[in-house]
Amino acid sequence: MKKLTPVDIFILILFITICIMSFNLYTNVSGKPEVHITVGEKEWVYDLSNDATATFEGPIGETTVEIVDNKVHVHSSDCKNQICVSTGWIDSPGEWISCLPNDVFILIKGQQDVAQGEETDDISF
């Protein structure tokens, strides 16, 4: 068996640090669910429980985002392939939609309320 070199130890520590940081980033959510919409360097935050429609100007045109009934989706976009539109509705923290050609990124952050009896149990998980 080979002996661990300082480079091997450094890579191992770096890997563990990245794993811990990414776990904390995606699991440490709190508060009501919010929709974070980033276009270029700017960011807008909307409450997921309030219905809204907003249009954002990107490099190739407009992208219209719609929030209805605690769900969000891209209603229309000037991008060629329309992948962001075909993604459909998202409604849970951690879910996201991206329109790469128009530089629009939509992310739901926060904590979702779990209704009585809908918790994940040992059998379903």
C-alpha positions, 0 to 999 in steps of 0.5 A: 500500500502506498503512503499518503503524500501531503498532496493526497492529504490536501486533496482529501481535506479539500474534498471533505470541505467542499462536501460539507459546504455544499451540504450546508448550502442546500440544507440550511434553509429557513423562513417562508419559501421565496423565489430568487430571480437572478438576471446577470448581476441583479437579483429580485426576490418574490414571496412564493405565496403571492401571485405575480408576473414579472418580465426581465430583460436579458441579453437576447430579449425578454423572459416572463416569469409567473408565480401562481398558487405557490408555484413558479414557471417561465411563461415565455422567453425569447430564447431559441430552444425554449427549454426554460419554458418546457421545464414547467412548474416548480414549487419546492425549495431547492428547485430551479429553472435556468434560461442560459441564453438569456442569463436568467436563473430562478431558484426557490429558497426557504422552508416548505411547510409540510402538511399533517401526515405528509412527512417522509417516514422510514418506509417511503424514504 
